[in-house]
Amino acid sequence: MNMKFQFDVEPDEELVKLPFKVSTYFEYRMNMFIFQNGKKEEFCTSTFSSSILLDLAEGLIEIYEEKDMSFTVDMFESTYEYTFKYFQKLLTITRYEGYNGETLEVMKCRFEDFVAAFVKEYKSYHQYILKQDPHAFENEHYCMMRDQINLLNNHLKELI
């Protein structure tokens, strides 16, 4: 399956007038889109983009390390919770909608396909920040992202 992620970061109108700061950029709203079989679909939306990315990457790492076979990521600014469950090389993603109490299946795909697509876009997001701020490595969360990208890449290479 050909899968691709796209992270669209929405800068705050007032903050964008100021010099770029990593910590501020991490708070911006982000829309995640996923492309599957040529179709673009919204995956999730949240403020505090860094927190969502860090939580998602951490959950994927824990699956690789067999510490946990499922994890949940809460979206800020909404009542949505996304649950990721790994079973027999498949990843099932559901979304709990707190305002109406419904749980919907968002997608089911091969775990490695999801991770490879996520890591590719996560790396682009990470590199963009460094292009904007050569001092990005002074930010703890930026460094955590680098470590997560490296870990996930290493796990992907082991499977090939």
KETOR-373064 format. One record per residue (C-alpha): x, y, z. Coordinates in steps of 0.02 Angstrom, whole numbers, plus 50000, padded with zeros to 5 digits. Layout:
% KETOR-373064
XYZ ...
END
This chain:
% KETOR-373064
500005000050000 500675017049954 500415028050107 500985045750138 500735058550277 500645077350263 500775088850413 500015106050384 500505118150520 499405133550541 500415148050610 499555159850731 499225176450643 500015187050781 501485175750821 501995173850639 502465192450641 503805188750771 505475180150739 505325161150726 505435152050893 505405133150907 504365133451067 503045144250984 503015133750826 502685118350931 501085126250996 500335129750825 498835120250763 499245105650649 498165096050527 498785078650484 498245071450318 498535054050255 498595048650074 498065030850036 497735023849864 497815041349791 496505048649910 496895062650034 495955061350199 496065071250359 496845060350492 496805071850644 496915090150697 497605097450857 498485112150934 500165108751018 500835099550866 502425094250956 501475085451094 500425075350972 501955070350870 502975065751024 501545055251095 501215046450930 503055042450901 503255036351080 501785024551061 502495017350899 504195014850983 503365005751128 502514993951005 504194990150924 504964987051094 503464976351142 503134986751297 501344989851245 500264984151099 499084998951106 499125017251153 497985032451150 498365050251094 497205064251152 496905078751034 496975095851112 495555107951077 494325093651043 493545078651128 494395066251011 495515052151070 496425041150944 496835023350995 498155013450902 498104994450921 499404982750851 498974964650815 499774952550691 500724965850594 499164976650575 498814993450654 496994997650689 496625015750728 494995021050809 494365038250859 493305040751013 492195056050997 491855062151172 490435073851127 489325059551068 490185044351146 490485035650979 492025025750931 492385024750746 493705014950653 494805027550562 495915015150471 496734998150470 498414995850385 500084986950394 501044993450544 502664995750447 501785005550309 501065017550437 502725019750529 503715022450368 502495035850307 502425044150478 504325044550499 504595051950327 503455066750364 504055068350545 505835069950479 505295083650356 504405093050497 505985091550603 507135097550463 506005112350425 506195118450604 508095117750594 508065127850432 507045141250523 508095141250682 509915135350684 509795134650874 508365122150874 509465109250963 509375119951118 507535114751133 507285098551232 505765093151132 506675095850968 508045084251028 506775071351086 506025071550911 507735068450833 507985053550948 506245046550907 506535048250720 508195039050736 507425025150842 505965022650724 507125022550572 508225009450657 506704998550693 506115000050512 507834994850448 507814979250557 506224973350471 506924974550295 
END
